[in-house]
C-alpha cells in the first residue's frame, strides 16, 4: 500500500478516476494471496499534499479478494 501511496500520483488519472492495482503474494499457489486495491485519485492527491497520513490513506483504500 505504501508504494501506491508514494507513486500513485505519477499515473495520469482524471478527477474521480480510481487507481486499481492487482497484488499477488509469491509462494505456492494454495498459499498465495490475490487482492485488488482501489484508491480514489482525490485520496492520492490528499496524501501527496500531507492532508492524510499513511494510516488514514490506508483506511480509504478499498480491498477486494
Buried (B, 14 or more C-beta within 10 A) or exposed (E): BEEBBEEBBEEEBEEEEBBEBEEEEEEEEEEEEEEEBBBBBBBBBBBBEEEBEEEEBBEBBEEEE
